[in-house]
Amino acid sequence: MVAYLELVFRNQAGYLVVISVIDPRPDLTAGEVEAAMDTIMGQNIFTSPGGDLVAKVEARIVEREYVWYNVS
């Protein structure tokens, strides 16, 4: 099982932008996540085709399970 932290923002054009971080710390707190999102927006670290990130929408942990098939 692989875990991802997904940070969801709204950009200047009004579209959603998702930044995914693989394998986040298991003891990550909501406060740490919010502070990271504030830093990303405040320092304009990332941009998108729709412009700068202007609003936090949500953050979530997503767990994915992969099944590999030998197809050769």
C-alpha positions as CSV (number, residue, x, y, z in Angstrom):
1,M,0.0,0.0,0.0
2,V,1.4,3.4,-0.9
3,A,0.2,6.6,0.8
4,Y,0.1,10.0,-0.7
5,L,-0.5,13.4,0.9
6,E,-2.6,15.4,-1.5
7,L,-2.7,19.2,-1.1
8,V,-5.5,20.8,-3.0
9,F,-5.4,24.5,-4.0
10,R,-7.4,26.8,-6.2
11,N,-5.5,28.9,-8.7
12,Q,-6.1,32.4,-10.1
13,A,-8.3,30.9,-13.0
14,G,-10.5,29.1,-10.4
15,Y,-9.3,25.6,-11.2
16,L,-8.2,23.0,-8.7
17,V,-4.5,22.1,-8.5
18,V,-3.3,19.0,-6.6
19,I,0.2,18.6,-5.3
20,S,1.0,15.0,-4.2
21,V,3.7,14.0,-1.8
22,I,4.5,10.3,-1.7
23,D,4.9,8.5,1.7
24,P,4.1,11.3,4.1
25,R,5.2,11.0,7.8
26,P,2.6,8.9,9.6
27,D,2.6,11.4,12.6
28,L,1.9,14.5,10.4
29,T,-0.6,16.9,12.0
30,A,-3.3,19.0,10.4
31,G,-1.5,22.1,11.7
32,E,1.8,21.1,9.9
33,V,-0.1,20.4,6.7
34,E,-1.9,23.8,6.9
35,A,1.4,25.6,7.7
36,A,3.0,23.9,4.6
37,M,0.1,25.0,2.4
38,D,0.4,28.5,3.7
39,T,4.1,28.5,2.9
40,I,3.6,27.2,-0.6
41,M,1.1,30.0,-1.3
42,G,2.9,32.7,0.6
43,Q,6.2,32.2,-1.0
44,N,4.6,31.4,-4.4
45,I,6.7,28.2,-4.6
46,F,4.5,26.6,-7.3
47,T,2.5,28.0,-10.2
48,S,0.1,26.4,-12.6
49,P,-1.1,27.0,-16.2
50,G,-4.1,28.9,-14.5
51,G,-1.8,31.2,-12.6
52,D,-0.6,31.3,-9.0
53,L,-2.2,29.3,-6.2
54,V,-4.5,31.6,-4.3
55,A,-6.6,29.5,-1.9
56,K,-6.4,26.3,0.1
57,V,-9.2,23.9,-0.6
58,E,-8.4,20.7,1.3
59,A,-5.7,18.2,2.2
60,R,-6.1,14.5,2.3
61,I,-4.2,11.2,2.7
62,V,-4.9,8.8,-0.1
63,E,-3.8,5.1,0.1
64,R,-3.4,3.2,-3.1
65,E,-2.8,-0.5,-3.6
66,Y,-1.1,-1.6,-6.8
67,V,-1.3,-5.1,-8.4
68,W,1.3,-5.8,-11.0
69,Y,0.7,-8.2,-13.8
70,N,3.4,-9.9,-15.9
71,V,2.2,-9.1,-19.5
72,S,5.4,-9.9,-21.5
